[in-house]
């Protein structure tokens, strides 16, 4: 379940309402934290500072990593002067499937853009991925297909990204993670103009390509 809370701090001068799961990371005044527990009534949370600087978390440098792609090992290098969009997911996860229409759009719009790097990853083997991705259904019961390439057989990355899916990570040109989030569910029949996932991803990619997010 996703919980809403108002992240308001007088000393930092901002008030933002955002959505986070247990163990999701977020940044306050340049320091990364994660939610450790939520009260039974949902109105109180406990947060803890993330001390492991190698952890994949918003505000930290994205670690370099190897991944498997079409029978070959490839390397993500955080010093590549590119905005990198990473989607860690499984097609048998309802949350992952809910995010697919937005990811399709991001791929279609930006995949040929200079300075943009797209990496979709799953721990599943290729046979399982192909079978499950052909059966995907949105919460509205509409079927959805995958337009973007996904690198399979990457179960070794569970230790880096975690076994919980989905996870969308957007990295700036300097290798810093600017967004680390899950996918919101879209109620009712799919409507691109109301897709909060797409609005969020599109904003970050556009602004980072223009170097307008600090």
Secondary structure as GFF3:
##gff-version 3
##sequence-region A 1 214
A	DSSP	beta_strand	3	9	.	.	.	ID=ss1
A	DSSP	beta_strand	14	20	.	.	.	ID=ss2
A	DSSP	beta_strand	25	28	.	.	.	ID=ss3
A	DSSP	beta_strand	31	38	.	.	.	ID=ss4
A	DSSP	beta_strand	45	49	.	.	.	ID=ss5
A	DSSP	beta_strand	65	69	.	.	.	ID=ss6
A	DSSP	beta_strand	72	76	.	.	.	ID=ss7
A	DSSP	beta_strand	83	88	.	.	.	ID=ss8
A	DSSP	alpha_helix	94	110	.	.	.	ID=ss9
A	DSSP	beta_strand	116	121	.	.	.	ID=ss10
A	DSSP	alpha_helix	126	133	.	.	.	ID=ss11
A	DSSP	three_ten_helix	155	157	.	.	.	ID=ss12
A	DSSP	alpha_helix	158	161	.	.	.	ID=ss13
A	DSSP	beta_strand	167	171	.	.	.	ID=ss14
A	DSSP	beta_strand	177	181	.	.	.	ID=ss15
A	DSSP	three_ten_helix	192	194	.	.	.	ID=ss16
A	DSSP	alpha_helix	196	209	.	.	.	ID=ss17
###
